[in-house]
């Protein structure tokens, strides 16, 4: 009989081996922030043990605190979903997912994952949030930055630079929304998913950093102390890495960086940032509507609904966003997936719901190195 339980300390290596075998990758290289020497990954992993005493399936849940302005959201990032090939089709994933969902209700505001849409819709996850991605080409650089002087800009391995750890922490915690990055794991965090953190130096001064893939054509994080430096940084980047184009991802609420990149990018797209499962609608709505109010902007209005049996009434006026855990008698009633479609995706506009059109989707975003 299969036993479903939390992993034991002595099973740490077996957990990694199962994940490696299932995915055909080296999890200790891909996710060193979670799987590293002397880690406690077993503490966040639920497993299925068959009658022979072998682990045949597992799912891990990484606890995170998402700071959004002055508010904090309790988040759980789901990953390490693995099933031994010979145990597929036996229902282990469903049992483990259901167990984790039961644990998260009442203890988490939302859960996050990256995965195939329909597979995780069965468990209450919706592809949503907002990621802005810009494509910059050599032609953009040649035409727009011809007269820009990029001399003095250099790119060096980030953590070979003095005070790099403190610098990245200052930038991260100054964002309008961020996941704290544990100092003792900071280099492993930035190396997640095979990426390389690069310091941007101007005349011996660290002015920013970027996180790029091995080819140099994808930048998942670009953080600078002055957005006015982005053009000369891009010109120097193309000279340094000899790429034909580069794609840069940003959250929607980083208004100044979006304005700068959109002014010369060849193309852009706006897409879902991850898949999300909301357990406390009032908390998530208050956090991200307030963020949107102070950045992108919201029209004034009132909206009342019962979302997944949770009553909520939202008021937006000149003073800000006000969320109450009660609903009007005539409030619209939405099940979980309807509610998440409304607030997480652009498709809520096609629903027969009298919500202000510019309130949603919420600009929820996770930087890649913070994902699991």
C-alpha positions in Angstrom: 0.0 0.0 0.0 1.3 3.5 -0.9 2.1 5.8 2.0 1.9 9.6 1.5 3.9 11.6 4.0 6.6 14.3 4.5 10.1 13.2 3.4 12.7 12.2 6.0 16.2 13.7 6.4 17.9 10.6 5.3 15.8 10.7 2.0 17.3 13.9 0.8 19.5 12.3 -1.9 16.7 10.0 -3.0 14.5 13.1 -3.5 17.1 14.7 -5.7 17.7 11.4 -7.6 14.0 11.0 -8.3 13.7 14.5 -9.6 16.8 14.1 -11.8 15.5 10.8 -13.2 12.0 12.1 -13.9 13.1 15.3 -15.6 16.5 14.2 -17.1 18.3 17.2 -15.6 20.6 17.9 -12.6 18.4 19.7 -10.0 21.4 20.6 -7.9 22.7 22.6 -10.9 19.4 24.0 -12.1 18.1 25.0 -8.6 21.1 25.3 -6.3 19.1 27.7 -4.0 16.9 24.7 -3.0 19.1 21.7 -3.6 22.6 22.3 -2.2 25.0 20.8 0.3 23.4 20.5 3.7 20.1 21.7 2.5 16.8 20.9 4.2 14.8 20.2 1.0 13.2 17.2 2.7 11.4 19.6 5.1 9.4 21.0 2.2 8.9 17.8 0.2 5.9 15.5 0.4 6.5 12.0 -1.0 4.7 8.8 -2.1 6.4 5.6 -0.8 5.3 2.4 -2.5 4.9 -1.0 -0.7 8.6 -1.8 -1.5 9.7 1.2 0.4 10.8 3.2 -2.7 9.9 6.8 -3.4 7.8 7.0 -6.5 6.5 10.5 -6.5 7.1 13.9 -4.8 6.0 17.5 -4.7 7.9 20.3 -2.8 6.4 23.6 -1.6 8.8 26.5 -1.0 7.5 29.0 1.6 8.0 32.7 0.6 6.9 36.1 1.9 5.9 38.5 -0.9 6.3 42.1 0.2 3.9 44.4 -1.7 4.3 47.9 -0.5 3.7 47.9 3.2 1.7 44.6 3.1 3.0 41.0 3.2 1.5 38.0 1.5 2.1 34.5 2.5 3.1 32.6 -0.6 4.0 29.0 -1.4 5.8 28.2 -4.6 5.2 24.7 -5.8 7.9 22.8 -7.6 9.9 19.6 -7.8 6.9 17.8 -9.1 8.2 14.3 -10.0 6.7 10.9 -10.7 8.8 7.9 -11.4 8.1 6.8 -15.1 7.0 3.3 -13.9 4.5 4.9 -11.4 2.8 7.3 -13.8 -0.9 7.0 -14.1 -1.3 5.6 -10.5 -2.7 8.9 -9.1 0.2 9.9 -6.9 0.3 13.5 -8.1 -3.4 14.0 -7.4 -3.0 12.7 -3.8 0.1 14.8 -3.1 -1.4 17.9 -4.7 -4.6 17.6 -2.7 -2.7 17.1 0.5 -0.6 20.3 -0.1 -3.7 22.3 -1.0 -5.4 21.2 2.2 -2.3 22.4 4.1 -2.2 25.8 2.3 -5.9 26.7 2.9 -5.9 28.9 6.0 -2.1 29.3 6.1 -1.3 30.9 2.8 -2.7 33.8 0.7 -1.7 32.4 -2.6 0.3 29.6 -4.2 2.5 29.9 -7.4 3.8 27.4 -9.9 5.0 27.2 -13.5 3.5 24.4 -15.5 1.1 23.1 -18.2 -2.2 25.0 -17.9 -4.8 22.3 -17.9 -2.8 20.0 -15.7 -2.9 22.5 -12.9 -6.3 24.0 -13.6 -7.7 20.8 -12.1 -6.2 21.9 -8.8 -7.4 25.5 -8.9 -4.5 27.3 -10.5 -5.0 30.0 -13.2 -2.4 31.3 -15.6 -2.3 35.0 -15.0 -0.5 38.0 -13.6 1.5 40.2 -16.0 5.0 40.0 -17.5 6.1 42.6 -20.0 8.8 41.4 -22.4 10.7 43.6 -24.8 12.7 42.5 -27.8 15.7 44.8 -28.5 17.6 44.3 -31.8 20.9 45.5 -33.3 18.9 47.7 -35.6 17.2 49.4 -32.6 20.6 50.0 -31.0 22.1 51.3 -34.3 19.3 53.8 -35.0 18.5 55.0 -31.5 21.8 54.9 -29.8 24.2 56.0 -32.5 25.2 59.2 -30.7 25.1 57.7 -27.2 28.5 57.3 -25.6 28.7 53.9 -23.9 32.4 54.1 -23.2 33.1 53.4 -19.5 30.4 50.8 -19.2 31.7 47.3 -18.5 30.1 43.9 -17.5 31.7 41.8 -14.9 30.7 38.7 -12.9 28.5 40.2 -10.2 29.7 38.5 -7.2 33.4 39.2 -8.0 32.6 42.9 -7.3 32.9 44.5 -3.9 29.7 44.9 -1.9 27.7 43.1 -4.6 25.5 41.2 -2.1 24.6 44.4 -0.2 24.0 46.2 -3.5 21.6 43.5 -4.9 19.7 43.4 -1.5 19.3 47.2 -1.5 17.8 47.1 -5.0 15.6 44.2 -4.3 14.1 45.5 -1.1 13.5 48.9 -2.7 11.1 47.4 -5.2 7.4 48.0 -4.8 7.0 44.2 -4.7 9.7 41.7 -3.9 10.5 38.3 -2.4 13.4 38.6 0.2 16.6 36.8 -0.9 18.4 35.1 1.9 22.0 36.5 2.1 23.7 33.2 2.7 22.1 31.8 -0.5 22.3 34.9 -2.6 24.8 33.5 -5.1 22.9 30.3 -5.5 19.6 32.2 -6.0 21.1 34.2 -8.8 22.5 31.1 -10.4 19.0 29.4 -10.6 17.9 28.0 -13.9 21.4 28.2 -15.4 21.5 32.0 -15.4 24.5 34.3 -14.9 24.4 37.4 -12.8 26.4 40.2 -14.3 27.4 43.5 -12.6 27.1 46.7 -14.7 30.0 49.0 -13.9 30.4 52.6 -15.0 33.9 54.1 -14.4 34.5 51.7 -11.5 31.1 52.3 -9.9 28.5 49.5 -9.7 25.4 51.0 -11.3 23.2 48.0 -11.7 23.1 44.3 -12.6 21.4 42.0 -15.0 20.6 38.3 -15.0 21.1 36.6 -18.4 20.9 33.1 -19.9 23.9 31.3 -21.2 23.4 32.6 -24.8 23.1 36.2 -23.6 19.9 36.7 -25.6 17.5 36.5 -22.6 17.7 38.9 -19.7 15.3 37.9 -17.0 16.1 40.7 -14.6 17.6 44.2 -15.3 18.0 46.4 -12.3 19.8 49.8 -12.5 20.1 52.7 -10.1 19.2 55.2 -12.8 16.9 54.1 -15.7 18.3 56.9 -17.8 21.4 54.7 -18.1 19.5 51.9 -19.9 20.2 53.1 -23.4 24.0 53.3 -23.0 23.9 50.0 -21.1 22.1 48.3 -24.0 24.5 49.7 -26.5 27.5 48.5 -24.5 25.8 45.1 -24.0 25.4 44.5 -27.7 29.0 45.4 -28.2 30.2 43.1 -25.4 28.1 40.0 -26.2 27.7 40.3 -30.0 24.1 39.2 -30.0 21.6 40.0 -32.7 18.8 40.6 -30.3 17.9 40.3 -26.6 14.6 39.8 -24.8 14.1 41.6 -21.4 11.4 40.8 -18.9 9.9 43.3 -16.4 6.9 43.6 -14.1 4.3 46.0 -15.3 4.5 48.2 -12.3 8.1 49.2 -12.9 6.9 52.2 -14.8 10.1 54.0 -15.5 11.9 51.0 -16.9 8.9 50.1 -19.0 8.7 53.6 -20.4 12.4 53.6 -21.3 12.4 50.2 -23.0 9.2 50.7 -24.8 10.6 53.9 -26.4 13.0 52.0 -28.6 12.2 48.2 -28.5 11.5 46.5 -31.8 8.6 44.6 -30.3 6.9 43.8 -27.0 4.5 41.3 -25.6 2.4 41.1 -22.4 1.8 37.6 -21.1 0.9 35.7 -18.0 3.8 35.7 -15.4 3.0 32.3 -13.8 0.1 30.2 -12.5 -1.6 31.3 -9.3 -4.0 29.7 -6.8 -5.6 32.3 -4.5 -6.7 31.3 -1.0 -7.3 34.7 0.5 -8.9 37.0 -2.1 -9.2 40.1 0.1 -5.5 40.1 1.0 -4.3 39.6 -2.6 -6.8 42.2 -3.9 -5.8 44.8 -1.3 -2.0 44.3 -1.9 -2.0 44.4 -5.7 -4.8 46.9 -6.3 -2.9 49.2 -3.9 0.3 48.6 -5.9 -1.6 49.3 -9.1 -3.2 52.5 -7.6 0.2 53.9 -6.8 1.8 53.0 -10.2 -0.3 52.3 -13.2 -3.4 54.0 -11.7 -7.0 52.9 -11.1 -10.3 54.6 -11.8 -12.5 55.3 -8.8 -15.3 52.9 -8.2 -16.9 50.2 -6.1 -17.1 46.5 -6.7 -18.7 43.9 -4.5 -18.5 40.1 -5.0 -18.4 36.7 -3.3 -15.3 35.0 -4.6 -15.0 31.3 -3.8 -17.4 31.8 -0.8 -15.3 34.8 0.4 -17.3 38.1 0.5 -15.3 41.2 -0.5 -16.2 44.8 -1.3 -13.6 47.1 -2.9 -13.7 50.9 -3.0 -11.2 53.0 -4.8 -11.2 56.8 -4.3 -8.6 59.6 -4.2 -7.3 58.3 -0.9 -6.5 54.8 -2.2 -7.9 51.3 -2.1 -10.2 50.1 0.7 -11.1 46.4 1.0 -13.8 45.0 3.3 -14.6 41.3 4.0 -18.3 41.7 3.3 -20.5 41.8 0.3 -23.6 43.5 -0.8 -26.8 41.4 -0.9 -26.9 41.8 -4.7 -23.1 41.1 -5.1 -22.1 38.9 -8.0 -21.2 35.3 -6.9 -18.1 33.8 -8.5 -16.6 30.4 -8.0 -12.8 30.1 -7.6 -11.9 29.8 -11.3 -14.3 32.5 -12.3 -12.9 34.9 -9.7 -9.3 34.1 -10.7 -10.2 34.6 -14.4 -11.6 38.0 -13.5 -8.7 39.3 -11.4 -5.7 37.5 -12.9 -6.3 37.6 -16.6 -7.4 40.1 -19.3 -10.4 37.8 -20.1 -12.4 39.1 -17.2 -13.6 41.9 -19.6 -15.6 39.3 -21.4 -17.5 38.2 -18.3 -20.8 39.7 -17.4 -19.4 41.3 -14.2 -19.7 45.0 -13.4 -16.1 45.5 -12.3 -14.1 48.6 -13.4 -12.3 47.6 -16.6 -8.9 49.0 -15.6 -8.7 47.3 -12.2 -7.7 43.9 -13.6 -5.7 41.9 -14.2 -3.6 42.3 -11.1 0.1 43.0 -11.9 1.4 39.9 -10.0 4.9 39.0 -11.0 7.8 36.8 -9.8 11.4 37.3 -11.0 12.7 34.1 -12.5 15.4 33.6 -9.9 12.7 33.7 -7.2 10.7 31.0 -8.9 10.9 27.3 -8.0 
